[in-house]
Amino acid sequence: QEVADAAAEAVRCSHAADLGLAVIGPADPAAPDAPPVYFALATEGQVLRAESRRGRSGVAGRGWLMHLALDLVRRNVLGLPIR
């Protein structure tokens, strides 16, 4: 999770943006022994984390992970609780 936190902050700072989003996980997140995928959203002064998830294979699996990451941004922008 610490790598995702640092990556999100690096994205935010390097692009002079209000938010920085990072999704960090293995190349094949659906492998039986694969570690979880981590999500982090950096804002000024804090890094928000979503619950880590087991990945899924294929294009649909990557799409699902991106959907979860963008939901983290949506929840932050709307002031909703982060799950």
C-alpha positions in Angstrom: 0.0 0.0 0.0 2.9 2.4 0.7 4.0 2.2 -2.9 0.5 3.1 -4.1 0.5 6.0 -1.7 3.8 7.3 -2.9 2.8 6.9 -6.5 -0.4 8.8 -6.1 1.5 11.7 -4.4 4.1 11.7 -7.1 1.4 11.9 -9.8 -0.3 14.8 -8.1 3.0 16.7 -7.6 4.5 16.0 -11.0 1.5 17.3 -12.8 0.7 20.1 -10.4 -2.8 18.6 -10.0 -5.3 18.7 -7.2 -5.6 14.9 -7.2 -3.2 12.0 -8.0 -4.6 8.5 -8.5 -2.5 5.3 -8.4 -3.5 1.7 -8.9 -0.6 -0.7 -8.1 -0.7 -4.5 -8.5 0.8 -7.5 -10.2 1.1 -7.9 -14.0 -1.3 -10.9 -13.8 -3.7 -10.0 -10.9 -5.8 -13.1 -11.5 -2.9 -15.5 -10.8 -3.7 -17.7 -7.8 -0.7 -16.5 -5.8 -0.9 -12.8 -6.9 -0.8 -10.1 -4.3 -3.8 -7.8 -4.1 -4.2 -4.6 -6.1 -3.9 -1.3 -4.1 -5.6 2.0 -4.7 -4.5 5.4 -3.5 -5.8 8.9 -4.1 -3.5 11.8 -3.1 -5.0 15.2 -2.3 -3.3 18.2 -0.8 -2.3 17.1 2.7 -3.6 13.5 2.7 -3.6 10.2 0.9 -6.9 8.3 0.8 -7.0 4.5 0.4 -9.6 2.2 -1.0 -9.8 -1.4 0.2 -7.3 -3.6 -1.6 -8.8 -6.1 -4.0 -8.0 -9.4 -5.7 -7.6 -8.8 -9.4 -9.5 -10.4 -12.3 -8.1 -11.5 -15.6 -8.4 -10.0 -19.0 -9.7 -6.7 -20.3 -12.9 -6.9 -18.2 -10.8 -7.5 -15.1 -8.7 -4.4 -15.8 -11.8 -2.4 -16.5 -13.3 -3.5 -13.2 -10.1 -2.3 -11.4 -10.3 1.1 -13.2 -13.9 1.4 -12.3 -13.0 0.9 -8.6 -10.2 3.5 -8.9 -12.4 6.1 -10.5 -15.1 5.4 -7.9 -12.5 6.5 -5.3 -12.1 9.8 -7.1 -15.9 10.2 -7.4 -16.4 9.6 -3.7 -13.8 12.1 -2.8 -15.1 14.8 -5.1 -18.7 14.3 -3.9 -17.7 14.1 -0.2 -18.9 10.6 0.2 -17.3 8.0 2.5 -14.4 6.0 1.1 -15.0 2.3 1.3 
